[in-house]
Amino acid sequence: MAGNDIAAHIRSCPLCQRGVVRLSEALIAGPTLTCDQCRARLPAYYEATRPEHPLADLSDWEVAGVARHLALCTSSCREEYEELMLLAELEERDEIIESDEVIDP
């Protein structure tokens, strides 16, 4: 979820509006994820944040920790997450070509 999406959600969600200050303080004071830790959580984070049907169960702390890392990371974590989202969306639409399928040029 991009920073603008997060901000829009917080503005529209009464539950988030009530907890945003407390969550912000806790996140700032808490430990941050390393890139390796973040990358290891990306598949579960993607599945847990699907609005239509979340398939994984991450704690609020885990979701917030990954979101924070993706927002602040200067490495390639955001790019890797965007690639994961694209692949997952292609798979959901059954648009991924299997490796045993041959494409003639």
Backbone torsions as a table, in degrees:
resi	resn	phi	psi	omega
1	MET	NA	126.6	-178.9
2	ALA	-74.1	161.4	-178.4
3	GLY	-55.4	-40.5	178.9
4	ASN	-64.9	-37.7	178.5
5	ASP	-65.5	-40.7	179.1
6	ILE	-63.1	-46.5	-179.6
7	ALA	-61.7	-42.3	179.3
8	ALA	-63.7	-41.0	178.9
9	HIS	-62.8	-46.6	-178.6
10	ILE	-60.7	-39.4	179.6
11	ARG	-65.0	-31.8	-174.7
12	SER	-97.1	-10.2	-174.6
13	CYS	-105.9	112.7	-179.2
14	PRO	-59.3	-37.9	179.3
15	LEU	-63.3	-44.9	179.1
16	CYS	-66.3	-38.3	179.4
17	GLN	-59.9	-39.6	-179.6
18	ARG	-71.0	-32.9	-174.8
19	GLY	-101.0	-1.4	-172.4
20	VAL	-64.6	-39.2	-179.4
21	VAL	-66.9	-48.2	-179.8
22	ARG	-62.8	-42.4	178.6
23	LEU	-64.6	-42.8	179.4
24	SER	-60.2	-44.9	179.0
25	GLU	-62.6	-42.0	-179.3
26	ALA	-67.4	-39.7	179.7
27	LEU	-66.4	-41.3	179.9
28	ILE	-64.6	-39.6	-178.1
29	ALA	-78.9	-24.0	-174.3
30	GLY	-81.6	170.1	179.1
31	PRO	-70.7	151.4	177.7
32	THR	-101.4	154.6	178.5
33	LEU	-78.9	147.1	169.8
34	THR	-80.6	167.9	177.6
35	CYS	-60.5	-42.1	179.1
36	ASP	-62.2	-42.5	178.5
37	GLN	-64.5	-41.2	179.5
38	CYS	-64.4	-49.2	-178.9
39	ARG	-59.5	-36.6	179.0
40	ALA	-65.4	-26.5	-177.9
41	ARG	-94.3	-8.3	-173.9
42	LEU	-56.9	-46.9	179.5
43	PRO	-59.8	-44.8	179.3
44	ALA	-66.8	-37.4	178.4
45	TYR	-62.4	-45.0	178.5
46	TYR	-59.2	-49.6	-177.9
47	GLU	-65.2	-36.1	-178.1
48	ALA	-73.6	-23.6	-175.9
49	THR	-102.4	11.9	175.8
50	ARG	-71.6	116.7	-175.4
51	PRO	-66.7	-32.8	-176.2
52	GLU	-73.6	-43.5	-176.1
53	HIS	-160.3	86.7	178.6
54	PRO	-62.9	133.4	-176.9
55	LEU	-107.6	-7.0	179.0
56	ALA	-127.4	156.1	-178.5
57	ASP	-118.6	104.3	174.6
58	LEU	-110.6	148.1	176.5
59	SER	-67.6	161.2	177.0
60	ASP	-57.9	-36.8	179.3
61	TRP	-64.3	-41.3	-179.9
62	GLU	-66.9	-44.0	178.4
63	VAL	-61.3	-47.3	-179.3
64	ALA	-64.3	-38.3	179.8
65	GLY	-64.3	-42.8	178.2
66	VAL	-68.2	-43.8	179.1
67	ALA	-59.5	-41.8	179.0
68	ARG	-63.5	-46.0	-179.1
69	HIS	-61.9	-44.9	-179.7
70	LEU	-61.9	-34.7	179.8
71	ALA	-72.3	-31.2	-173.6
72	LEU	-105.0	-14.1	-172.4
73	CYS	-66.2	133.7	176.8
74	THR	-101.6	3.0	177.9
75	SER	-93.1	-146.4	-174.5
76	SER	-104.4	13.3	-176.5
77	CYS	-59.6	-44.0	-179.9
78	ARG	-62.6	-43.7	178.5
79	GLU	-60.9	-43.3	179.3
80	GLU	-63.1	-39.3	178.7
81	TYR	-66.9	-40.9	178.4
82	GLU	-64.0	-38.1	176.1
83	GLU	-65.5	-41.8	177.4
84	LEU	-60.7	-43.8	178.7
85	MET	-60.9	-44.3	180.0
86	LEU	-61.8	-47.7	179.4
87	LEU	-61.7	-42.3	179.9
88	ALA	-64.3	-41.0	179.0
89	GLU	-66.8	-39.1	175.6
90	LEU	-63.1	-41.9	179.0
91	GLU	-64.0	-42.2	179.4
92	GLU	-62.5	-32.1	178.3
93	ARG	-90.3	5.4	-179.7
94	ASP	56.4	43.8	-179.3
95	GLU	-110.6	10.1	178.7
96	ILE	-88.2	133.8	178.1
97	ILE	-87.1	126.1	179.3
98	GLU	-69.4	151.7	-176.3
99	SER	-65.2	-22.7	179.8
100	ASP	-86.2	-5.2	175.9
101	GLU	-83.7	133.2	-178.2
102	VAL	-101.7	134.8	177.6
103	ILE	-109.1	121.0	177.1
104	ASP	-84.1	131.5	179.7
105	PRO	-68.2	NA	NA
